[in-house]
Amino acid sequence: MDDGAVTTTATTAASAAGITRVGVVGCGTMGAGIAELCAKAGLDVRVAVSSAGSADTGRRRIARSLDQAVTRGKLTAEAAERALAAISFTDALPDLADRQLVIESVPEDEKLKRDVFTALDAVVADPGAVLASNTSSLRIATLAECAGRPERVVGMHFFNPAQVLPLVEVVPASHTAESVVAAAETFAADVLGKQVIRSADRCGFVVNALLVPFLLAAVRMAEAGHATPADIDRGMRLGCSHPLGPLELADLIGLDTIASVAEAMHAEFADPLYAPPALLVELVTAGRLGRKTGSGFFDYPG
């Protein structure tokens, strides 16, 4: 199937799901990936960022990812141009007023996310519009309570890189309408081509509740000098057939994200195994956040 047919099929599916206009709040690693994913599906995408400078950075980030897809033969140059042209940027949240689905993807900070949902609930005019959060750890109910219409708030947790990894966790809060959950699942599966699992509204959902304690255990092993980071990762790749070692994976996800999820899980469950290890905190404080900054547990030249 050629790129034109793929776009036509995706657009038809989007129409069937009732969603053709998507907003994304934030254009960091995850926000940019989600925006790219939606644009490649033939949707009208508007990205809200904090400043004109953030818009320039976000556009370059998306353009670079699309160029890489072309270089790898995953996308034609024409399809990449169409996708980039489908994305507009704004530094004013009210410009998302006509969106049928808005996906929040700002940093994992509870106050910041709550402020975003308070503002979105006020400006997104259609009462049937879906407000979704890409949070990786916070309870959706905590964000939904900021909205005057909490029934339209749902979790849609993508994985990094969002334009590549096939999973989306859909997380309803106690007040989320079943029609909203169904719309989120249909959109993720039929429009974006993702595999969907549904999780209860608990800190960490399904994947991070299992993954993060494993990653923290690897950090503690390195911190204690039990083995080098390289040997820890080599052991898990060769001994357990993991495609990435745990510390490589932490670098890919972002050490700041891992620390934020760990803090949220520790606050909720009071289990010391969830507390961020000192080594992780030191790396985050030093700005060594993993691949996105060029260094974390390992260095990434270029």
N, C-alpha and C positions, 0 to 999 in steps of 0.2 A: 504494500500500500504506500503510495507516495505521500509527501508532506501535505499536499493540498487535500487529499482524501482524509488524512488523519485530522486535519483542522476542521473539515466539514463534519466529520463524524462527531468530534468533540463538541462542536458548536450545537449540533442537533441534540446531543445528550444534555448540554447545558440548558437549552431551551426547554427540554422535557423536565429538567429539574427546576425550572423556573428561575435560574440564576445565570445571567449573562454579564452583569456589572459587579465587579469585585473590588473591594478596597483592602489595602494592606497598610497597617500602621507600623512603621519602622522599616528600615532598609539595611539592617546589619546582615550578617551571614544568613540567618534564617529568613528574615523578611525578604531579602533579595531573592533567595531560592524559591520562596512561595510565589512571589510576584512573577518570576520567570516561568515557573510551572504553569501558573494560570494563563499567562500570555501565550505560551506555546499551545494551550488548549483552545485558543481562539477567542478568549474572553477580553472584555474591556477592563483594564486594570488601572487603578489609580492608587498611588503610593503616597501616604502622608508621612512627612519627615519633619524634623525639628527646625531645619533651616535650609536656605538655598545651597549652602555648602554641602549639607548632608545629601541633598538631592543629586548634586554633581557626583559625589562619591558613590552613591547608590547606583546611579545610571552606569558609571564606569564598572562597578562590580558586576552588574548584570551583563553588560556588553562583553566583559572579559570571559564570563562563564559561557555565554552563547558562542563566542569565538572559539573557545576550547572544544565545545560540542561539534562545531563545524570541522575543526582540525582533526578530531577523532572519528569523523565520519558518522556521527550520531544525528546530524542535522544539516540540511542544505543551507547555503548562504542566504538564499531567498527566504527560507523559513525563519532564520535567525533575524533577518531584517524586519519581517512581519511581526515577530514577537516583540522586538524592541520598540517598534512603532506603536504597539498596542498598549504600552505602559506610559502613563503620564505621572507627573509628580506635583505635589503641593505641600506647602508648609502651614496649611490651615485646615484643621479637622472638619470645619463646616463644608468643605469641598467634597466630603464623602457622603453628603446628605442623600444623594440619589442611589447609593449602592444597595444591592440586594443581599450581599454578604460582605461583612468586614471582618478581617482576620487580624487581631492584635498580635504583634511580634516585637514588642519592645523588650529591653533587658529585664532579667528575672528579678524585678524589684516590686514588692507587693504594693507599696504606696503609689509608685508610678503606674502600675497596671490598673489599680483602682481608679486613679485619676482619669486614665484613658477611657475606662468604661463609663464613668460618670459623664464625661464629655460626649462619647459616642451615643449614649442613650438619648441625650438631648438633641443631637444634630442629625442622626439618621432618621429620616422622616417616616419611611414606610414601617408601620407597626409589625408587618410580617417579615421584615428584614432580619437576618440572622447575624448575631454578634458573637464571634468566636475568639477564643484565646489559644495561642500556641504555647502557653505556659508548659514547662516541663515538670513542674512540681507543685504549684499552688493549687489549692482547692478551687474549683470553679464556683462553688457557692460563695466563696469570699469575694469574688469579682462580681458575681451576679447580684449580690445584695446592694451594689452601688447603682444598679440600673432600676429605673422606675418600672420597667417591664422585664423582670428577671426570667420570665418564661422563654425569652428569645436568646438567652445566653447559653453557650455550650463550649466545651473544650474540643479543639481540633489540634492535636499534638503531632506535628511533623518531625521528621528526623533528619539530621544533617549528613549529607547535603539533601535538602528537601526535593530538589529536582531529580534526584537519583534514587534514594532509598524508597522502597515500595510501601512502607507502612504509615498509616495514620491511626492514632488512638482517638476515638470519639468518646468524650466524657460528659455525660449529662449531670447537672446538679439536681437537687431534689425538686426545684421548681421548673426545670427545663421542660417545655412542652414536647410531647412525643413527636409531634409533627416537625419540630425544629431538629430533633435528633435524627429523624428519618431524612430530612433535607441535607443535613451535614454528611450523613453516611452515603446518600445517593450522590452528592456532589463529589465527595472524595473518591468514590469507587467508579462511577460512570462517567464523570467529566474529567477527573484528573488521572484516572487509571490506577488508583492506589488500592492496596489491600487494607481492609478496615477491621479493627477490633474495638469492642466497646469495653470501657473500664468503669468501675465504680469511682465515685468522686473521693478519692483518698490520695494523700500526698505521694507523689511519685508514680501514680497510676499503675500500669502493669510493668512496662519495660524498665523504667528507672528504679522502681521498687526492688527489682531483682538485680539490675545492672550496677547501680551506684555502690551498694555495699561491696560488691566484687572489686570494683575499681579502687575504692578506698582501701581495701585489704592489700591490693598491689602497691599502693602508695606507701602504706605502713611498712610493707616488706622492704621497699627500697630505703625508706627512712631509717629503718633499724639496721641496714647494712646486711640483711639476710642474703641478698643477691643484688647485682647491678640491674638498673632498669633494662638494659639490653638483654640480660640473661632471663629476667622475669618474663619479658615479652617473648623471647625465643622459646622458653619453656612452654608457654601456653599455645604458641603457634604450632610447635612441633609435637608437643605432648597431648594436646587436646584438639588439634585441627582448627583452632581459631584463625580466621583470616587476618586479624590484627591482634597484637598483644594488648593487654589492658592499659598500659601506659601510652602506647601509640593511639589507642582509641580515645583515651582521656584527652590527649593533645588534639585529636580531630574534633571532638565535641566542643572543646574549649574548657580550660581549667577553671575559669571563672564560673562557667555554667555548672560544672561538677560541684564546685564549692557552694554555689547558691542552692542547688538541689539538696546537697548534704545538710546544709544549715536548716532548710525547711523540714526535711525528714527528721532531723534531730529535735527540732522544736516541737514537732507533732508527736513523735513516738518516744522521746526521752531515752533512746537507746544510745549508749556511748559509741557503738560501732558506726553510727551515722554521723558522728561529729567530724568535721573536716580535719585531717591530720595537719600537724604544724608545717610539714614540708609543702603540702598543697597551698596552705595560706601564704607561706613565704614566696612561692612562685607567683601566685596571683598578685601579691603586694608588689613584687618586682616587675610586674607587667609581662611576665613570661606566661602567656595564656595558651600556648600551643601553636598549632599551624597558622592561625590567623595573625599572630604577631611574629612568626618566624622562629619561635623557640618556646619550649616548655620543658618536658622531660628530655626531649631531643631537639636538635637544631634542624631547621628547614631552610637551607639557603635558597634565596630567590622567591 
